[in-house]
Amino acid sequence: MGSVFSPYYAWQRRRGRAVPEQHCAVNVALYGKGGKRWAMTERGQNRLMRDAEHLNIGPSSLRWDGRSLHIEVNEITAPIPSRLRGSITLTPRALTTDSYDLDALGRHQWRPIAPAADVQVDLSSPDLHWRGRGYFDSNIGSEPLEAGFTYWDWSRAMMPNDDTVILYESLRRDDSQGLLALRYDAQGRCTPIEAPAPQALPPGRIWRAPRGTRGDVHSVEIVETLEDTPFYTRSLLKQRIHGEPALAFHESLSLTRFAHPIVQLMLPFRMPRF
């Protein structure tokens, strides 16, 4: 709700007529040997319904039953249309109430609701079924992301003992730096850790978007680049954190690139609105 990457929301903000609930989307990204599928169709307030346990956006929905989050996906992919339909059940191993300000004024907050979870995926289109490990967090802000930040790197790593390490580093518009290095155990207990050393990563191959991370020196390997866009990369990393091997899901985001007018004109091809 109030989709931060929505070009339509940005256009309305510039006109002084922005209503967050008018810009809602369920984003689903599927990666595998059969190729990639992406859906992020934006819908207006008339397609939004919500209460304490339910969230419906268009034909897709999320429901919390007190133990698990049940997600029903019914979307059309972009830019090449295809059906993406099925259910996802996320069961947190533990829930946290931790919340972190990402900027000095508290305009942007991040909450790692479930640092570790069990996930069951049952898709009918395409026909895919699996179980695995998951993660669930939340971001909220009272201003556009590009107003507060120029760049950030984020990663969530699975450790050998089932702990989760989250690294969150940002460069703010006032040139100050934000840095979080957190380790969560299976019970959701958090221990701040010393942030590993900065490690340079090669930019995205197609759009050359910048990316970097933190880890033990000479230990970081890009296993796969899942998203390579003009302003954003999503990657799977193998690395070591304080001597321990880790598999990390990693994201880099350039808000300076995102705000460029040409990039804004490109976004509707992957983010249609109905």
C-alpha positions as CSV (number, residue, x, y, z in Angstrom):
1,M,0.0,0.0,0.0
2,G,1.5,3.3,-1.1
3,S,3.8,1.3,-3.4
4,V,7.2,2.9,-3.0
5,F,8.3,2.0,-6.5
6,S,5.1,3.1,-8.2
7,P,5.6,5.6,-11.0
8,Y,1.9,6.5,-10.9
9,Y,2.2,7.3,-7.1
10,A,5.3,9.5,-7.9
11,W,3.3,11.4,-10.6
12,Q,0.4,12.0,-8.3
13,R,2.8,13.2,-5.5
14,R,4.3,15.8,-7.9
15,R,0.7,17.0,-8.6
16,G,-0.1,17.2,-4.9
17,R,-2.9,14.6,-5.2
18,A,-1.3,11.5,-3.8
19,V,-3.4,9.1,-1.8
20,P,-1.4,6.0,-0.6
21,E,-4.3,3.6,-0.8
22,Q,-4.8,4.4,-4.4
23,H,-1.4,2.8,-5.2
24,C,-1.5,-0.9,-4.0
25,A,0.2,-4.0,-5.4
26,V,1.0,-7.6,-4.6
27,N,4.5,-8.2,-5.9
28,V,5.4,-11.9,-6.8
29,A,8.7,-12.9,-8.3
30,L,9.4,-16.5,-9.3
31,Y,12.8,-17.8,-10.3
32,G,13.7,-21.2,-11.5
33,K,15.0,-23.4,-14.3
34,G,11.9,-22.8,-16.3
35,G,12.6,-19.0,-16.3
36,K,11.5,-16.0,-14.4
37,R,8.0,-14.7,-13.7
38,W,7.2,-11.3,-12.3
39,A,3.9,-9.7,-11.3
40,M,3.4,-6.3,-9.7
41,T,0.1,-4.9,-11.0
42,E,-1.0,-1.7,-9.3
43,R,-4.6,-1.3,-8.2
44,G,-6.6,1.6,-6.7
45,Q,-8.5,2.0,-3.4
46,N,-11.6,0.4,-4.8
47,R,-9.7,-2.9,-5.1
48,L,-8.4,-2.7,-1.5
49,M,-10.0,-4.4,1.5
50,R,-8.3,-4.9,4.9
51,D,-8.8,-5.5,8.6
52,A,-6.6,-6.8,11.4
53,E,-6.3,-10.3,9.9
54,H,-7.0,-9.8,6.2
55,L,-5.5,-7.8,3.3
56,N,-7.1,-8.1,-0.2
57,I,-5.6,-6.3,-3.2
58,G,-7.4,-7.1,-6.4
59,P,-7.7,-10.8,-6.9
60,S,-4.9,-11.7,-4.4
61,S,-5.1,-11.8,-0.6
62,L,-3.2,-12.3,2.6
63,R,-4.7,-13.8,5.8
64,W,-3.2,-14.2,9.3
65,D,-4.7,-16.9,11.4
66,G,-2.7,-16.3,14.5
67,R,0.0,-18.8,13.6
68,S,0.6,-18.6,9.9
69,L,0.3,-16.1,7.0
70,H,-1.7,-17.5,4.1
71,I,-1.2,-15.8,0.8
72,E,-3.4,-16.5,-2.2
73,V,-1.9,-15.3,-5.5
74,N,-3.9,-14.6,-8.6
75,E,-1.9,-12.3,-10.9
76,I,-0.9,-11.7,-14.5
77,T,2.9,-11.4,-15.1
78,A,4.6,-8.5,-17.0
79,P,6.0,-7.6,-19.4
80,I,5.0,-10.9,-21.0
81,P,1.5,-11.9,-19.8
82,S,1.1,-15.3,-18.2
83,R,-0.9,-16.6,-15.2
84,L,0.7,-16.7,-11.8
85,R,-1.7,-18.5,-9.4
86,G,-1.5,-20.5,-6.2
87,S,-1.0,-20.4,-2.4
88,I,1.9,-19.6,-0.1
89,T,1.9,-20.4,3.6
90,L,4.5,-18.8,5.8
91,T,4.8,-20.0,9.4
92,P,7.2,-17.9,11.5
93,R,9.6,-19.9,13.8
94,A,9.4,-16.9,16.1
95,L,7.9,-13.4,16.0
96,T,9.7,-10.2,17.0
97,T,8.5,-6.8,18.0
98,D,11.8,-5.2,17.1
99,S,11.6,-1.9,15.1
100,Y,14.5,0.2,13.7
101,D,14.6,3.8,12.5
102,L,16.5,3.8,9.2
103,D,17.1,7.6,9.3
104,A,17.8,10.2,12.0
105,L,14.3,11.7,11.9
106,G,12.4,8.4,12.2
107,R,10.7,8.9,8.8
108,H,11.6,5.4,7.7
109,Q,11.2,2.3,9.9
110,W,12.1,-1.4,9.3
111,R,10.7,-4.3,11.3
112,P,12.1,-7.9,11.0
113,I,8.8,-9.5,12.0
114,A,9.9,-13.1,11.4
115,P,13.7,-13.5,10.8
116,A,13.2,-17.2,10.1
117,A,10.1,-19.0,8.9
118,D,8.9,-22.2,7.2
119,V,7.3,-21.7,3.8
120,Q,5.1,-24.0,1.8
121,V,4.4,-23.1,-1.9
122,D,1.7,-24.7,-3.9
123,L,1.2,-23.1,-7.3
124,S,-1.2,-24.3,-10.0
125,S,0.1,-21.9,-12.7
126,P,2.8,-22.8,-13.2
127,D,2.5,-26.2,-11.6
128,L,5.1,-26.0,-8.9
129,H,5.2,-27.2,-5.2
130,W,8.0,-27.0,-2.6
131,R,8.9,-26.3,1.0
132,G,11.7,-24.2,2.3
133,R,13.0,-21.5,4.5
134,G,11.5,-18.0,4.5
135,Y,11.6,-14.6,6.0
136,F,9.1,-11.8,6.7
137,D,9.7,-8.1,7.3
138,S,8.0,-4.8,6.9
139,N,9.0,-1.3,5.9
140,I,7.0,1.9,6.5
141,G,7.8,5.5,5.7
142,S,6.2,9.0,5.8
143,E,8.2,10.3,2.8
144,P,9.3,8.7,-0.5
145,L,12.4,6.5,-0.3
146,E,14.3,8.6,-2.7
147,A,13.8,11.7,-0.4
148,G,15.6,10.0,2.4
149,F,18.3,7.8,0.8
150,T,20.6,7.7,-2.2
151,Y,21.5,4.0,-1.9
152,W,21.3,0.9,0.3
153,D,22.4,-2.7,0.5
154,W,20.5,-5.4,2.5
155,S,21.1,-9.1,3.0
156,R,19.7,-11.9,5.0
157,A,22.0,-14.9,5.6
158,M,21.2,-18.4,6.8
159,M,23.9,-19.6,9.2
160,P,25.1,-23.2,9.9
161,N,23.3,-23.3,13.3
162,D,20.0,-22.0,11.8
163,D,20.6,-18.5,13.1
164,T,19.8,-15.6,10.7
165,V,22.2,-12.7,10.1
166,I,20.8,-9.5,8.7
167,L,23.0,-6.7,7.3
168,Y,21.4,-3.4,6.4
169,E,23.5,-0.5,5.2
170,S,22.3,2.8,3.8
171,L,23.6,6.1,2.5
172,R,21.2,8.9,3.4
173,R,20.5,12.1,1.5
174,D,22.4,14.1,4.1
175,D,25.5,11.9,3.4
176,S,25.3,10.2,6.8
177,Q,25.4,6.4,6.9
178,G,23.1,3.9,8.5
179,L,24.4,0.4,9.4
180,L,22.7,-2.5,11.2
181,A,24.3,-5.9,11.8
182,L,22.0,-8.3,13.6
183,R,22.0,-12.0,14.5
184,Y,18.7,-13.7,15.4
185,D,18.5,-17.2,16.9
186,A,15.7,-19.7,16.4
187,Q,13.7,-18.2,19.2
188,G,13.8,-14.7,17.7
189,R,16.3,-13.3,20.1
190,C,18.5,-10.6,18.6
191,T,22.2,-10.0,19.2
192,P,23.9,-7.0,17.6
193,I,27.2,-8.1,16.0
194,E,30.2,-6.3,14.7
195,A,29.6,-5.5,11.0
196,P,31.9,-7.4,8.7
197,A,34.2,-5.4,6.4
198,P,32.8,-3.8,3.2
199,Q,33.2,-6.0,0.2
200,A,32.8,-4.7,-3.4
201,L,30.6,-6.7,-5.8
202,P,30.6,-6.4,-9.6
203,P,27.7,-4.2,-10.8
204,G,24.8,-5.8,-12.6
205,R,25.8,-7.1,-16.0
206,I,23.1,-5.5,-18.1
207,W,22.4,-2.2,-16.5
208,R,25.6,-1.8,-14.4
209,A,23.6,-0.9,-11.3
210,P,26.0,-0.7,-8.3
211,R,26.0,-3.3,-5.5
212,G,28.1,-4.2,-2.5
213,T,27.9,-6.1,0.7
214,R,29.8,-6.9,3.9
215,G,31.6,-10.2,4.8
216,D,34.9,-11.8,5.5
217,V,37.6,-10.6,3.1
218,H,37.8,-12.5,-0.2
219,S,34.9,-14.7,0.8
220,V,31.9,-13.4,-1.2
221,E,30.7,-15.2,-4.3
222,I,27.7,-14.3,-6.4
223,V,25.9,-17.6,-7.0
224,E,23.1,-16.0,-9.2
225,T,21.8,-12.6,-10.1
226,L,18.0,-12.9,-9.9
227,E,17.1,-9.3,-10.9
228,D,19.3,-6.9,-12.9
229,T,17.5,-3.6,-13.5
230,P,18.6,0.0,-14.0
231,F,18.3,0.8,-10.2
232,Y,18.0,-2.5,-8.4
233,T,19.8,-5.9,-8.2
234,R,18.7,-9.0,-6.3
235,S,21.3,-11.7,-5.9
236,L,22.1,-15.0,-4.1
237,L,25.5,-14.9,-2.4
238,K,27.8,-17.5,-0.8
239,Q,30.1,-15.9,1.8
240,R,31.6,-16.1,5.2
241,I,30.6,-14.0,8.1
242,H,33.0,-14.0,11.0
243,G,34.5,-17.3,9.8
244,E,31.1,-19.1,9.3
245,P,29.8,-20.1,5.9
246,A,26.5,-18.5,4.9
247,L,24.0,-18.4,2.1
248,A,22.6,-14.9,1.7
249,F,19.7,-13.3,-0.2
250,H,21.0,-9.9,-1.1
251,E,19.5,-6.6,-2.5
252,S,21.1,-3.4,-3.7
253,L,19.0,-0.3,-4.4
254,S,20.1,3.0,-6.0
255,L,17.5,5.6,-5.3
256,T,19.4,8.1,-7.3
257,R,19.0,6.0,-10.4
258,F,15.4,5.1,-9.5
259,A,14.4,8.8,-9.4
260,H,15.8,9.5,-12.9
261,P,13.0,10.5,-15.3
262,I,14.0,7.9,-17.9
263,V,13.8,5.1,-15.3
264,Q,10.4,6.4,-14.2
265,L,9.2,6.1,-17.8
266,M,10.4,2.5,-18.0
267,L,8.7,1.3,-14.9
268,P,5.1,0.9,-16.3
269,F,6.3,-1.9,-18.6
270,R,6.8,-4.1,-15.5
271,M,4.3,-2.4,-13.2
272,P,1.0,-2.0,-15.1
273,R,-2.0,-0.4,-13.4
274,F,-5.7,-1.6,-13.5
